[in-house]
Amino acid sequence: MSDLNRGIMKFKGADSPKAIAFSAVLVLGSIALLVWWALQSAYIGS
């Protein structure tokens, strides 16, 4: 068992490259969306 299979993601294949890539895209996409929304709210809305 690798170290990546011990935390929150306790399912078989949690440390596969496909699952890691999907998680990274999800997290980075969410951050980008929040930054975009914050900029829109701060500069366009006022």
C-alpha contacts under 8 A as a table, 3 or more apart, distances in Angstrom:
res1	aa1	res2	aa2	distance
1	M	5	N	6.53
2	S	5	N	5.60
2	S	6	R	7.50
2	S	15	D	7.47
3	D	6	R	5.72
3	D	7	G	7.98
4	L	7	G	6.73
4	L	9	M	7.74
4	L	14	A	7.11
4	L	15	D	5.54
5	N	9	M	6.20
5	N	10	K	5.54
5	N	11	F	7.07
5	N	12	K	7.74
5	N	13	G	7.97
5	N	14	A	5.89
5	N	15	D	6.02
6	R	9	M	6.87
6	R	10	K	5.86
7	G	10	K	6.32
9	M	14	A	5.89
10	K	14	A	6.82
11	F	14	A	5.62
13	G	16	S	5.18
13	G	19	A	7.32
14	A	19	A	5.96
14	A	20	I	7.38
15	D	19	A	6.60
15	D	20	I	6.47
16	S	19	A	5.40
16	S	20	I	6.31
17	P	20	I	5.06
17	P	21	A	5.98
18	K	21	A	5.17
18	K	22	F	6.15
19	A	22	F	5.10
19	A	23	S	6.15
20	I	23	S	5.15
20	I	24	A	6.11
21	A	24	A	5.07
21	A	25	V	6.15
22	F	25	V	5.21
22	F	26	L	6.13
23	S	26	L	5.05
23	S	27	V	6.11
24	A	27	V	5.22
24	A	28	L	5.95
25	V	28	L	5.26
25	V	29	G	5.68
26	L	29	G	5.19
26	L	30	S	6.10
27	V	30	S	5.17
27	V	31	I	6.29
28	L	31	I	5.07
28	L	32	A	6.11
29	G	32	A	5.06
29	G	33	L	6.07
30	S	33	L	5.07
30	S	34	L	6.21
31	I	34	L	5.13
31	I	35	V	6.21
32	A	35	V	5.14
32	A	36	W	6.09
33	L	36	W	5.09
33	L	37	W	6.05
34	L	37	W	5.04
34	L	38	A	6.03
35	V	38	A	5.08
35	V	39	L	6.20
36	W	39	L	5.23
36	W	40	Q	6.17
37	W	40	Q	5.06
37	W	41	S	6.05
38	A	41	S	5.08
38	A	42	A	6.01
39	L	42	A	5.12
39	L	43	Y	5.98
39	L	44	I	7.68
40	Q	43	Y	5.63
40	Q	44	I	5.22
40	Q	45	G	6.65
41	S	44	I	6.00
41	S	45	G	5.12
41	S	46	S	7.50
42	A	45	G	6.13
42	A	46	S	6.51
43	Y	46	S	5.81
